[in-house]
Amino acid sequence: VGNDGGARLGADLVAMTIGSVLRGYPAGHDLAHLTIAHPAGWGPYEASVLQSALTCTEAAGVPTSLVSSPLATVSAAVNAGRMSRSETVIVADVGSRGTELALVTNGPGAPGRLEATSRTDDLCSVGFDHALARHVLEQVRAHLPSSDLRDPANRSAVSGVLTACRRAREDLVENTSTVIDVRLPDRSVRVRVVRAEFESLATEPIRTGISAISHLMNNARENGIKVDAIMLTGEAARTPLLTEMISAQWPTRVVIPPDPEWATTRGAARIAVDRSRPRPMTPRRPVIVDTPQPGPAGIKANGPRKWTLRLGAIQLTAVLTPSA
């Protein structure tokens, strides 16, 4: 619902956003291909609604492909050399509001096929940030304007801590400790957080995510599918505890593509490039059959001659009849 009270469909908002991006494309150049990565759980209906909405934007007339996010992610990982095209993988995209999981087979018989999908809202980067923020605010509660964290008087401090905790979570990927600066109305308090404290807050959500991965693993096993790798993407993919707990659960290797939060976008871009290239056509060598038609007995040179030219499914036959 917009500021004017008018309602818009989600598909219209996505299409309008894509249209605004295309408006920035250099004038005078034809856009070769547009690829849109969508959630793994989408079906034909959701895709058709978005495609219909795109017809009312700058995307109308542009060659467009809609691909599932896990397939785009696999494309990025293959292009980066992190896995081969023949491997079967479980993709766990740890996003801001939840984790999408998908089983993608890449065998010779079914390359890039989405076999099963799942989702859990418990494992997400926003959940990590909120848990860490509550931990930090508890340590400075005595300095807050109100002891109730939900009090509007604390709104500015809480908002600042949430932003700082996101940066701190990313910092703890590389370092064993970090410092969060809590800005209060009359002072600034520095709170030191060690990785072990963060991991104690993240353990339970990660267990939920591993349970969802286990469900897909069992699904694959029941269908005779061997999983070669587990790929982590999204905002919280580089969380060390997540990789450690997965490695402790299964011997399958863990793959994290470069810039995992942008893996889906990079994969979609790679697919757009591949589909925009003209496919070279290898002409088949024409097959010419020279079949002289016999004339009267002993006279073969003067009879009609027939040539047949075959090119794929096309056949052309010419008959030359000598004049009397």
C-alpha positions as CSV (number, residue, x, y, z in Angstrom):
1,V,0.0,0.0,0.0
2,G,1.5,3.3,-1.1
3,N,1.5,6.7,0.6
4,D,-1.6,7.6,-1.5
5,G,-3.5,4.6,-0.1
6,G,-3.4,2.8,-3.4
7,A,-2.5,-0.9,-3.4
8,R,-0.1,-2.6,-5.9
9,L,0.7,-6.2,-6.5
10,G,4.1,-7.4,-5.5
11,A,4.8,-8.5,-9.1
12,D,4.0,-4.9,-10.3
13,L,6.5,-3.4,-7.8
14,V,9.2,-5.9,-9.0
15,A,8.5,-5.2,-12.6
16,M,8.6,-1.4,-12.0
17,T,12.0,-1.8,-10.2
18,I,13.4,-3.8,-13.1
19,G,12.0,-1.2,-15.5
20,S,13.8,1.6,-13.6
21,V,17.0,-0.3,-13.9
22,L,16.6,-0.7,-17.6
23,R,15.9,3.0,-18.0
24,G,19.5,3.5,-17.0
25,Y,20.8,1.4,-19.8
26,P,22.8,3.4,-22.4
27,A,20.5,4.8,-25.2
28,G,21.2,3.5,-28.7
29,H,22.1,0.0,-27.6
30,D,20.0,-3.0,-27.8
31,L,19.6,-5.1,-24.7
32,A,20.6,-8.6,-25.6
33,H,19.1,-10.5,-22.8
34,L,17.4,-10.1,-19.4
35,T,17.6,-12.8,-16.8
36,I,15.6,-12.7,-13.5
37,A,16.4,-15.1,-10.7
38,H,13.3,-15.9,-8.6
39,P,12.8,-17.9,-5.3
40,A,13.1,-21.6,-5.5
41,G,9.5,-22.2,-4.4
42,W,8.0,-20.4,-7.4
43,G,5.8,-22.3,-9.8
44,P,4.4,-21.5,-13.3
45,Y,1.7,-19.2,-11.9
46,E,4.1,-16.9,-10.0
47,A,6.4,-16.7,-13.1
48,S,3.5,-15.9,-15.4
49,V,2.3,-13.1,-13.2
50,L,5.7,-11.4,-13.2
51,Q,6.1,-11.9,-17.0
52,S,2.7,-10.3,-17.5
53,A,3.7,-7.3,-15.3
54,L,6.9,-6.9,-17.2
55,T,5.0,-6.2,-20.4
56,C,4.0,-2.8,-19.0
57,T,7.5,-1.7,-18.4
58,E,10.8,-1.0,-20.3
59,A,11.3,-4.8,-20.3
60,A,8.6,-5.3,-22.9
61,G,10.1,-6.8,-26.0
62,V,13.4,-7.6,-24.3
63,P,14.4,-11.4,-24.5
64,T,13.8,-12.5,-20.9
65,S,14.5,-15.7,-18.9
66,L,13.2,-16.5,-15.5
67,V,15.5,-18.9,-13.6
68,S,15.3,-20.4,-10.2
69,S,17.8,-18.8,-7.7
70,P,19.5,-22.1,-6.9
71,L,20.2,-22.8,-10.6
72,A,21.6,-19.3,-11.0
73,T,23.8,-19.9,-7.9
74,V,25.2,-23.1,-9.2
75,S,26.0,-21.3,-12.5
76,A,28.0,-18.8,-10.5
77,A,29.9,-21.5,-8.6
78,V,30.7,-23.4,-11.7
79,N,31.9,-20.3,-13.5
80,A,34.1,-19.4,-10.4
81,G,35.7,-22.9,-10.5
82,R,34.2,-23.9,-7.1
83,M,32.4,-27.0,-8.5
84,S,32.0,-28.9,-11.7
85,R,29.0,-29.1,-13.9
86,S,28.5,-32.8,-13.2
87,E,28.1,-32.4,-9.4
88,T,24.9,-32.6,-7.4
89,V,24.6,-30.0,-4.7
90,I,22.3,-28.8,-1.9
91,V,22.1,-25.0,-2.0
92,A,21.4,-23.2,1.3
93,D,20.8,-19.5,0.7
94,V,20.9,-17.9,4.2
95,G,19.1,-14.6,3.5
96,S,18.0,-11.7,5.6
97,R,14.6,-13.2,6.5
98,G,15.1,-17.0,6.1
99,T,17.0,-19.8,4.5
100,E,16.0,-21.3,1.2
101,L,17.2,-24.8,0.4
102,A,17.3,-26.7,-2.8
103,L,18.6,-30.0,-4.2
104,V,20.1,-29.4,-7.6
105,T,21.2,-32.4,-9.8
106,N,23.8,-31.7,-12.5
107,G,24.4,-35.2,-13.8
108,P,24.7,-36.0,-17.5
109,G,21.1,-37.1,-17.7
110,A,19.6,-34.0,-16.0
111,P,21.9,-31.0,-15.9
112,G,20.7,-28.1,-13.8
113,R,17.5,-29.8,-12.5
114,L,15.7,-28.7,-9.4
115,E,14.8,-31.9,-7.5
116,A,13.4,-30.6,-4.2
117,T,13.1,-27.4,-2.2
118,S,12.6,-26.4,1.4
119,R,12.6,-23.3,3.6
120,T,13.1,-22.3,7.2
121,D,12.5,-18.8,8.7
122,D,14.6,-19.6,11.9
123,L,18.0,-19.3,10.2
124,C,18.5,-15.8,8.9
125,S,20.9,-12.9,9.1
126,V,18.4,-10.6,10.7
127,G,17.8,-13.1,13.4
128,F,21.5,-13.2,14.2
129,D,21.6,-9.4,14.3
130,H,18.6,-9.1,16.6
131,A,20.0,-11.8,19.0
132,L,23.3,-10.0,19.1
133,A,21.7,-6.6,19.7
134,R,19.6,-8.0,22.6
135,H,22.8,-9.3,24.1
136,V,24.6,-6.0,23.8
137,L,21.6,-3.9,25.0
138,E,21.4,-6.1,28.1
139,Q,24.9,-5.0,29.0
140,V,24.1,-1.3,28.8
141,R,20.5,-1.4,30.0
142,A,21.4,0.7,33.1
143,H,22.5,3.5,30.9
144,L,19.4,3.6,28.6
145,P,16.7,6.2,29.0
146,S,14.3,3.5,30.0
147,S,14.8,-0.1,31.3
148,D,12.1,-1.3,28.8
149,L,13.9,-1.9,25.5
150,R,10.5,-1.4,23.7
151,D,10.1,2.1,25.1
152,P,10.1,4.7,22.3
153,A,12.7,6.6,24.3
154,N,15.1,3.8,23.5
155,R,14.3,3.8,19.8
156,S,17.4,5.7,18.6
157,A,19.8,3.6,20.7
158,V,18.2,0.3,19.7
159,S,18.3,1.3,16.0
160,G,22.0,2.2,16.2
161,V,22.8,-1.0,18.0
162,L,21.1,-3.1,15.3
163,T,23.1,-1.4,12.6
164,A,26.4,-1.8,14.6
165,C,25.6,-5.5,15.3
166,R,25.3,-6.2,11.6
167,R,28.8,-4.8,11.0
168,A,30.0,-6.7,14.1
169,R,28.6,-10.0,12.8
170,E,30.5,-9.5,9.6
171,D,33.7,-8.6,11.5
172,L,33.5,-11.7,13.6
173,V,33.8,-13.8,10.5
174,E,37.5,-12.8,10.3
175,N,38.3,-11.8,13.9
176,T,37.7,-13.6,17.2
177,S,36.4,-10.4,18.9
178,T,35.0,-6.9,18.0
179,V,33.8,-3.8,19.7
180,I,30.3,-2.3,19.4
181,D,29.9,1.4,20.0
182,V,26.5,2.0,21.7
183,R,25.6,5.7,21.3
184,L,23.3,7.0,24.1
185,P,21.8,10.5,24.5
186,D,24.5,11.6,27.0
187,R,27.3,9.2,26.4
188,S,28.9,6.5,24.3
189,V,29.5,3.0,25.7
190,R,31.9,0.5,24.1
191,V,30.9,-3.2,24.4
192,R,33.4,-5.9,23.5
193,V,31.9,-9.1,22.0
194,V,33.9,-12.3,21.4
195,R,33.1,-14.8,18.7
196,A,32.1,-17.4,21.3
197,E,29.4,-15.2,22.7
198,F,27.9,-14.7,19.2
199,E,28.1,-18.4,18.5
200,S,26.2,-19.2,21.7
201,L,23.4,-17.0,20.3
202,A,23.5,-18.5,16.8
203,T,23.7,-22.2,17.7
204,E,20.0,-22.9,18.0
205,P,19.0,-21.2,14.6
206,I,21.9,-23.0,12.9
207,R,20.6,-26.4,14.3
208,T,17.3,-25.6,12.7
209,G,18.9,-24.9,9.4
210,I,20.9,-28.2,9.6
211,S,17.7,-30.0,10.3
212,A,16.3,-28.7,7.1
213,I,19.4,-29.7,5.2
214,S,19.2,-33.2,6.7
215,H,15.6,-33.4,5.4
216,L,16.9,-32.8,1.8
217,M,19.8,-35.2,2.3
218,N,17.3,-37.9,3.3
219,N,15.1,-37.0,0.3
220,A,18.1,-37.4,-2.0
221,R,19.2,-40.7,-0.4
222,E,15.7,-42.2,-0.8
223,N,15.7,-41.3,-4.5
224,G,19.2,-42.8,-5.1
225,I,20.8,-39.4,-5.5
226,K,24.4,-38.8,-4.2
227,V,25.0,-35.3,-2.9
228,D,28.5,-34.1,-3.8
229,A,28.6,-30.8,-2.0
230,I,26.6,-28.4,0.2
231,M,26.8,-24.8,-1.0
232,L,26.3,-21.8,1.3
233,T,25.2,-18.4,-0.1
234,G,23.6,-15.3,1.2
235,E,24.4,-12.7,3.9
236,A,25.4,-15.1,6.6
237,A,27.0,-17.8,4.5
238,R,30.5,-17.1,5.9
239,T,29.5,-17.6,9.5
240,P,32.3,-20.0,10.8
241,L,30.0,-21.9,13.1
242,L,27.6,-22.7,10.3
243,T,30.4,-24.3,8.2
244,E,31.8,-26.2,11.3
245,M,28.4,-27.7,12.3
246,I,27.7,-28.8,8.7
247,S,31.1,-30.4,8.3
248,A,30.6,-32.2,11.7
249,Q,27.3,-33.6,10.5
250,W,28.3,-34.8,7.0
251,P,31.6,-35.7,5.2
252,T,30.3,-33.8,2.1
253,R,32.5,-30.8,1.3
254,V,31.1,-27.3,1.9
255,V,31.3,-24.8,-1.0
256,I,31.2,-21.0,-0.5
257,P,31.4,-19.1,-3.8
258,P,33.1,-15.7,-4.0
259,D,31.0,-12.9,-2.6
260,P,28.3,-15.4,-1.5
261,E,25.7,-12.6,-0.9
262,W,25.9,-11.8,-4.7
263,A,26.2,-15.4,-6.0
264,T,22.6,-15.5,-7.3
265,T,23.0,-12.2,-9.1
266,R,26.4,-13.2,-10.6
267,G,24.9,-16.5,-11.8
268,A,21.9,-14.8,-13.4
269,A,24.3,-12.4,-15.2
270,R,26.3,-15.4,-16.5
271,I,23.1,-17.0,-17.8
272,A,22.1,-13.8,-19.5
273,V,25.5,-13.6,-21.2
274,D,25.3,-17.2,-22.3
275,R,21.8,-16.9,-23.7
276,S,22.5,-13.7,-25.5
277,R,25.3,-15.2,-27.6
278,P,24.3,-16.3,-31.0
279,R,24.6,-20.0,-31.3
280,P,27.0,-21.0,-34.1
281,M,25.4,-23.2,-36.7
282,T,27.6,-25.9,-38.1
283,P,26.4,-26.5,-41.7
284,R,26.2,-30.1,-42.7
285,R,28.2,-31.2,-45.7
286,P,25.8,-31.6,-48.6
287,V,25.4,-35.1,-49.8
288,I,25.3,-35.3,-53.6
289,V,24.2,-38.5,-55.2
290,D,24.9,-38.7,-58.9
291,T,22.6,-41.4,-60.2
292,P,22.7,-41.8,-64.0
293,Q,19.6,-43.2,-65.5
294,P,20.2,-46.0,-67.9
295,G,19.0,-45.5,-71.5
296,P,18.7,-48.0,-74.2
297,A,20.9,-51.1,-73.9
298,G,24.5,-50.2,-74.3
299,I,23.8,-46.4,-74.3
300,K,24.3,-45.0,-70.8
301,A,25.9,-41.7,-71.5
302,N,23.0,-40.2,-73.3
303,G,20.3,-41.1,-70.7
304,P,18.8,-38.6,-68.2
305,R,21.0,-37.8,-65.1
306,K,19.6,-37.1,-61.7
307,W,21.3,-35.3,-58.8
308,T,20.0,-35.3,-55.2
309,L,21.2,-32.7,-52.7
310,R,20.4,-33.4,-49.0
311,L,20.9,-30.7,-46.4
312,G,19.4,-31.8,-43.0
313,A,15.7,-32.4,-43.6
314,I,15.7,-30.7,-47.0
315,Q,16.2,-32.7,-50.2
316,L,16.5,-31.2,-53.6
317,T,16.5,-33.3,-56.7
318,A,17.5,-32.2,-60.2
319,V,17.1,-34.2,-63.4
320,L,18.9,-33.4,-66.6
321,T,17.5,-34.9,-69.7
322,P,19.6,-34.6,-72.8
323,S,18.0,-33.3,-75.9
324,A,17.4,-35.6,-78.8
